[in-house]
């Protein structure tokens, strides 16, 4: 669960204001809005990468500002909008990094760690990539690996910045279905930013719409609802 109380998000001046918002466990939320409107800043504020200008943010009842840097990776897994790959870093070794918050100082994987990795590899159909270098696979494959690493991290909260950007339609649909299943089965809170409004509606995701410097939560069955809210910002900037 994530709870926002009287929060201002931004840098030298506020980009977004969230008076009160609770995101429940067991759900996937689609974060939508114009480019440059503050979606990535919103996600970075939840991870602590961008400091809050004001207000309080709670992750599973713990105030963000009071969570140590050691414990934060046990609460939040984050997937950036792109992963370029690293030469000589195999897919397996990259995925294993997701277990680092749970391993000892030597980073040695135990039986449970390996089982978690194997299960996610099967779920995302990555078995054929496991021994390949991350620098040698396609953009879409790397993005699936980045999502897999986040799931392997076994956190109650997962944040994804444009996770479907490099995927074809079939893999986008499969990924969203898997995230919904994981959220419900493991009671995780998952937020994904996306421009793919149709696929989010088709999978009955709740929406977090960024509009007029605020974020509001709503269920959407008509794409035009989202478009009308985004148009408010277009009109203001013109």
BAVONU-570131 format. One record per residue: residue in one letter; x, y, z of N, C-alpha, C in turn. Coordinates in steps of 0.1 Angstrom, whole numbers, padded with zeros to 4 digits, always signed. Example, Ala and Ser with C-alpha at 12.3 -4.5 7.8 and 13.67 -1.06 7.14 Angstrom:
BEGIN
A+0132-0057+0078+0123-0045+0078+0132-0033+0078;S+0128-0022+0071+0137-0011+0071+0129+0000+0079;
This chain:
BEGIN
X+0008-0012+0000+0000+0000+0000+0009+0013+0000;X+0004+0023-0007+0011+0036-0007+0001+0046-0003;X+0005+0055+0006-0004+0066+0010+0002+0079+0009;X-0004+0089+0003+0001+0102+0002-0008+0112+0010;X-0001+0121+0017-0008+0131+0026-0002+0145+0023;X-0010+0153+0017-0006+0167+0015+0008+0169+0008;X+0010+0162-0003+0023+0161-0009+0025+0170-0020;X+0036+0177-0021+0040+0185-0032+0053+0178-0038;X+0052+0176-0051+0063+0169-0058+0069+0178-0069;X+0082+0179-0069+0089+0187-0080+0103+0189-0076;X+0109+0200-0081+0123+0204-0079+0123+0218-0073;X+0127+0228-0080+0127+0241-0074+0113+0247-0072;X+0103+0242-0079+0090+0245-0077+0081+0233-0079;X+0069+0232-0073+0060+0221-0074+0056+0218-0088;X+0056+0205-0092+0050+0200-0104+0037+0194-0102;X+0035+0187-0091+0023+0180-0088+0019+0182-0073;X+0006+0183-0070+0001+0184-0057-0009+0172-0054;X-0006+0164-0044-0015+0153-0041-0020+0155-0026;X-0032+0160-0025-0038+0163-0011-0040+0150-0003;X-0045+0140-0009-0048+0127-0003-0050+0116-0013;X-0043+0105-0012-0044+0094-0021-0039+0081-0015;X-0046+0071-0016-0042+0058-0011-0043+0048-0023;X-0032+0040-0025-0031+0030-0035-0030+0017-0028;X-0040+0008-0030-0041-0004-0023-0033-0016-0028;X-0030-0025-0019-0023-0037-0023-0033-0046-0031;X-0027-0054-0040-0036-0063-0048-0041-0056-0061;X-0035-0044-0064-0040-0037-0076-0028-0032-0085;X-0031-0031-0098-0022-0025-0108-0028-0012-0112;X-0020-0001-0111-0025+0012-0115-0018+0017-0127;X-0025+0023-0137-0020+0028-0149-0018+0043-0147;X-0006+0048-0147-0002+0062-0146-0002+0068-0160;X-0010+0078-0163-0011+0084-0176-0011+0099-0176;X-0006+0105-0186-0006+0119-0188+0003+0123-0199;X+0004+0136-0202+0012+0141-0213+0027+0138-0210;X+0035+0138-0221+0050+0138-0219+0054+0150-0211;X+0063+0148-0202+0069+0160-0195+0060+0165-0184;X+0049+0158-0181+0039+0163-0171+0043+0160-0157;X+0052+0151-0155+0057+0148-0141+0055+0133-0137;X+0052+0124-0147+0050+0110-0143+0062+0104-0137;X+0074+0106-0144+0086+0100-0139+0090+0106-0126;X+0088+0119-0125+0091+0125-0112+0083+0120-0101;X+0070+0117-0104+0061+0111-0094+0067+0097-0089;X+0071+0089-0099+0076+0076-0096+0089+0077-0088;X+0098+0086-0092+0111+0089-0085+0109+0094-0071;X+0098+0101-0069+0095+0106-0055+0091+0094-0046;X+0084+0084-0051+0081+0073-0043+0093+0064-0039;X+0103+0064-0049+0115+0056-0046+0125+0064-0037;X+0122+0077-0035+0131+0085-0027+0142+0091-0035;X+0143+0089-0048+0153+0095-0057+0151+0110-0058;X+0138+0114-0058+0135+0129-0058+0128+0132-0045;X+0134+0141-0037+0129+0145-0024+0115+0152-0025;X+0106+0149-0016+0094+0156-0015+0096+0170-0011;X+0088+0179-0017+0089+0193-0013+0081+0196+0000;X+0070+0188+0002+0063+0189+0014+0054+0176+0015;X+0048+0174+0027+0039+0163+0029+0046+0150+0034;X+0037+0140+0035+0042+0127+0040+0038+0116+0030;X+0047+0106+0028+0045+0095+0020+0047+0082+0028;X+0037+0073+0028+0039+0061+0035+0039+0049+0026;X+0048+0040+0028+0049+0027+0021+0047+0016+0031;X+0036+0009+0029+0032-0002+0038+0033+0003+0053;X+0026+0015+0056+0025+0021+0069+0038+0027+0074;X+0049+0026+0066+0062+0032+0071+0064+0045+0063;X+0067+0056+0070+0070+0069+0064+0083+0068+0056;X+0082+0072+0043+0094+0071+0034+0106+0077+0040;X+0105+0089+0046+0117+0096+0051+0124+0089+0062;X+0117+0079+0068+0123+0072+0080+0128+0058+0076;X+0126+0054+0063+0131+0041+0059+0146+0042+0055;X+0154+0033+0060+0168+0034+0057+0170+0029+0042;X+0182+0034+0037+0185+0030+0023+0187+0015+0021;X+0191+0008+0033+0193-0006+0032+0180-0013+0031;X+0169-0008+0038+0156-0015+0038+0147-0011+0026;X+0150+0000+0020+0141+0005+0009+0140-0005-0003;X+0151-0011-0007+0150-0021-0018+0142-0034-0014;X+0139-0035-0001+0131-0047+0003+0116-0043+0001;X+0113-0030-0001+0099-0025-0002+0096-0022-0016;X+0105-0016-0024+0102-0011-0037+0112-0017-0047;X+0106-0022-0058+0114-0025-0070+0110-0015-0081;X+0120-0011-0089+0118+0000-0099+0123-0005-0112;X+0115-0003-0123+0119-0006-0136+0120+0007-0144;X+0132+0011-0149+0134+0023-0157+0127+0021-0171;X+0126+0032-0178+0120+0031-0192+0128+0024-0202;X+0141+0022-0199+0150+0015-0209+0162+0009-0201;X+0167-0002-0206+0179-0009-0201+0187-0013-0213;X+0199-0006-0214+0207-0008-0226+0215-0021-0226;X+0215-0028-0215+0223-0040-0215+0238-0037-0212;X+0245-0047-0206+0259-0046-0202+0266-0057-0209;X+0277-0054-0215+0286-0065-0221+0291-0074-0211;X+0290-0087-0214+0295-0098-0205+0286-0100-0193;X+0275-0093-0192+0266-0096-0181+0255-0104-0187;X+0254-0117-0182+0244-0126-0188+0230-0122-0182;X+0220-0127-0189+0206-0125-0184+0204-0131-0170;X+0210-0143-0168+0208-0149-0154+0215-0140-0144;X+0227-0135-0146+0234-0127-0136+0226-0114-0134;X+0221-0108-0144+0213-0096-0143+0200-0099-0135;X+0193-0110-0137+0181-0113-0130+0185-0116-0115;X+0196-0122-0113+0200-0125-0099+0203-0113-0091;X+0205-0101-0097+0207-0088-0090+0194-0085-0082;X+0183-0090-0087+0170-0087-0080+0170-0094-0066;X+0178-0104-0064+0178-0110-0051+0188-0103-0041;X+0196-0093-0046+0206-0087-0037+0201-0082-0024;X+0189-0076-0023+0184-0071-0010+0182-0083+0000;X+0182-0095-0005+0178-0106+0004+0190-0116+0006;X+0201-0114-0001+0213-0123+0001+0222-0117+0011;X+0233-0125+0014+0243-0121+0024+0253-0111+0017;X+0263-0107+0024+0273-0097+0019+0280-0103+0007;X+0281-0116+0006+0288-0122-0006+0279-0123-0018;X+0266-0120-0016+0257-0121-0027+0254-0135-0032;X+0257-0145-0024+0255-0159-0028+0240-0162-0028;X+0236-0169-0039+0222-0173-0040+0220-0186-0033;X+0209-0187-0025+0205-0199-0019+0195-0206-0027;X+0190-0217-0022+0180-0225-0030+0167-0217-0032;X+0163-0210-0023+0151-0202-0024+0152-0191-0035;X+0164-0184-0034+0167-0174-0044+0166-0180-0059;X+0173-0191-0061+0173-0197-0074+0159-0202-0078;X+0151-0206-0069+0137-0210-0072+0129-0198-0076;X+0130-0187-0069+0123-0175-0073+0127-0171-0087;X+0140-0171-0091+0144-0167-0104+0139-0177-0114;X+0139-0189-0112+0134-0199-0122+0120-0198-0124;X+0112-0195-0114+0097-0194-0116+0094-0182-0124;X+0101-0170-0122+0098-0158-0130+0103-0160-0144;X+0114-0167-0146+0119-0169-0159+0109-0177-0168;X+0103-0187-0161+0093-0195-0168+0080-0187-0171;X+0076-0179-0161+0064-0171-0163+0065-0161-0175;X+0077-0155-0177+0079-0145-0187+0086-0151-0200;X+0087-0165-0200+0092-0171-0212+0106-0166-0216;X+0115-0166-0206+0128-0161-0208+0139-0172-0208;X+0134-0185-0207+0144-0196-0206+0154-0196-0217;X+0150-0193-0229+0159-0193-0241+0170-0182-0240;X+0168-0172-0231+0177-0160-0230+0187-0161-0219;X+0185-0171-0210+0191-0171-0197+0207-0170-0198;X+0213-0176-0208+0227-0176-0209+0233-0165-0218;X+0224-0158-0224+0229-0147-0234+0233-0135-0226;X+0242-0127-0233+0246-0114-0227+0235-0104-0229;X+0233-0096-0219+0222-0086-0219+0224-0076-0231;X+0237-0074-0235+0240-0065-0246+0236-0071-0260;X+0233-0084-0260+0232-0090-0273+0217-0093-0276;X+0208-0091-0267+0194-0094-0269+0187-0081-0274;X+0174-0082-0278+0167-0071-0284+0162-0062-0273;X+0158-0049-0277+0152-0040-0267+0140-0046-0260;X+0132-0052-0267+0120-0058-0261+0123-0069-0251;X+0133-0077-0255+0138-0088-0246+0144-0082-0233;X+0152-0071-0235+0158-0065-0223+0148-0059-0214;X+0137-0053-0220+0127-0047-0212+0119-0058-0204;X+0117-0070-0210+0111-0081-0202+0120-0085-0191;X+0133-0086-0194+0143-0090-0183+0143-0080-0172;X+0141-0067-0175+0141-0057-0164+0129-0058-0156;X+0117-0062-0162+0105-0064-0154+0107-0077-0146;X+0113-0087-0152+0115-0100-0144+0124-0097-0132;X+0134-0089-0134+0143-0086-0122+0136-0080-0111;X+0126-0070-0115+0118-0064-0104+0109-0074-0097;X+0103-0083-0104+0095-0093-0098+0103-0102-0089;X+0115-0106-0094+0124-0114-0086+0128-0108-0073;X+0128-0094-0073+0132-0087-0061+0122-0089-0049;X+0110-0094-0052+0100-0098-0042+0097-0087-0032;X+0093-0076-0037+0089-0064-0029+0074-0063-0029;X+0068-0056-0019+0054-0054-0019+0049-0043-0029;X+0059-0035-0034+0056-0024-0043+0065-0025-0055;X+0059-0024-0067+0067-0024-0080+0063-0012-0088;X+0073-0004-0092+0070+0008-0100+0077+0005-0114;X+0069+0008-0125+0074+0006-0138+0072+0018-0147;X+0083+0023-0153+0082+0035-0161+0082+0030-0176;X+0071+0031-0182+0069+0026-0196+0074+0012-0199;X+0069+0002-0191+0075-0011-0193+0071-0018-0206;X+0061-0013-0213+0056-0020-0225+0061-0013-0238;X+0070-0003-0236+0074+0006-0248+0080-0001-0259;X+0088-0012-0257+0095-0019-0267+0089-0032-0271;X+0077-0035-0265+0071-0048-0267+0061-0048-0278;X+0059-0059-0285+0048-0061-0294+0035-0063-0287;X+0024-0062-0294+0011-0062-0288+0009-0075-0279;X+0013-0087-0284+0010-0099-0277+0018-0099-0264;X+0031-0095-0264+0038-0094-0252+0034-0083-0242;X+0029-0072-0248+0023-0062-0239+0011-0068-0231;X+0002-0075-0239-0009-0081-0232-0006-0091-0222;X+0004-0099-0225+0008-0110-0216+0014-0104-0203;X+0022-0093-0205+0029-0087-0194+0018-0081-0184;X+0009-0073-0190-0002-0067-0182-0009-0078-0174;X-0013-0088-0181-0020-0099-0175-0012-0105-0163;X+0001-0107-0165+0009-0113-0155+0010-0103-0143;X+0012-0090-0146+0013-0081-0135+0000-0080-0126;X-0012-0081-0133-0025-0082-0126-0025-0094-0117;X-0021-0106-0123-0021-0118-0115-0012-0117-0103;X+0000-0112-0105+0009-0111-0094+0004-0102-0083;X-0001-0090-0088-0007-0081-0078-0018-0087-0069;X-0027-0094-0076-0038-0100-0068-0033-0112-0060;X-0025-0121-0065-0021-0133-0058-0011-0130-0047;X-0002-0120-0049+0008-0117-0039+0005-0105-0031;X-0006-0098-0034-0010-0086-0027+0001-0075-0028;X+0005-0072-0041+0014-0062-0043+0007-0049-0048;X+0013-0038-0046+0009-0025-0052+0018-0022-0064;X+0012-0022-0076+0020-0020-0088+0015-0008-0096;X+0024+0001-0099+0021+0013-0107+0030+0012-0120;X+0023+0014-0131+0030+0014-0144+0026+0027-0152;X+0036+0034-0156+0033+0046-0165+0031+0040-0179;X+0022+0046-0186+0019+0040-0200+0012+0051-0209;X+0015+0049-0222+0007+0057-0232-0003+0047-0238;X-0003+0035-0235-0011+0025-0241-0025+0024-0233;X-0033+0034-0235-0045+0036-0228-0055+0024-0230;X-0056+0020-0243-0065+0009-0247-0062-0004-0239;X-0050-0008-0239-0047-0021-0233-0049-0020-0218;X-0047-0008-0212-0049-0007-0197-0064-0007-0194;X-0072-0002-0203-0087-0002-0202-0092-0017-0204;X-0086-0024-0214-0090-0037-0217-0087-0047-0205;X-0077-0044-0197-0074-0052-0186-0079-0047-0173;X-0088-0037-0173-0096-0032-0162-0086-0026-0151;X-0075-0020-0155-0066-0013-0146-0073+0000-0140;X-0070+0003-0128-0074+0016-0123-0064+0026-0128;X-0069+0038-0131-0060+0049-0137-0056+0059-0126;X-0044+0064-0128-0039+0075-0121-0037+0086-0131;X-0046+0095-0133-0045+0105-0143-0038+0118-0138;X-0027+0122-0145-0020+0134-0142-0026+0145-0150;X-0032+0155-0144-0039+0166-0151-0040+0178-0142;X-0037+0189-0148-0037+0202-0141-0030+0202-0127;X-0017+0196-0128-0008+0196-0117-0013+0187-0105;X-0022+0178-0108-0028+0169-0097-0028+0155-0103;X-0030+0146-0094-0031+0132-0098-0044+0127-0091;X-0053+0121-0099-0065+0116-0093-0067+0101-0098;X-0073+0093-0089-0075+0079-0091-0089+0077-0096;X-0091+0069-0107-0104+0067-0112-0104+0054-0120;X-0116+0048-0122-0118+0037-0131-0122+0042-0144;X-0117+0037-0155-0120+0042-0168-0125+0031-0178;X-0136+0033-0184-0141+0024-0194-0141+0030-0208;X-0139+0043-0208-0139+0051-0221-0126+0059-0223;X-0119+0056-0233-0106+0063-0236-0108+0078-0236;X-0119+0083-0240-0122+0097-0241-0121+0104-0228;X-0124+0097-0217-0122+0103-0204-0108+0108-0201;X-0099+0099-0205-0084+0102-0203-0080+0113-0212;X-0084+0112-0225-0081+0122-0235-0085+0136-0231;X-0098+0137-0226-0103+0150-0222-0095+0156-0210;X-0090+0148-0201-0082+0153-0190-0068+0157-0195;X-0062+0150-0204-0050+0154-0210-0051+0166-0218;X-0062+0168-0225-0064+0180-0233-0064+0193-0224;X-0068+0192-0212-0068+0204-0203-0053+0209-0202;X-0044+0201-0201-0030+0205-0200-0025+0210-0214;X-0030+0204-0225-0026+0209-0238-0031+0223-0240;X-0043+0226-0236-0049+0239-0237-0041+0250-0229;X-0037+0246-0217-0030+0255-0208-0016+0258-0213;X-0010+0249-0220+0004+0251-0225+0004+0258-0238;X-0008+0259-0245-0008+0266-0258-0010+0281-0257;
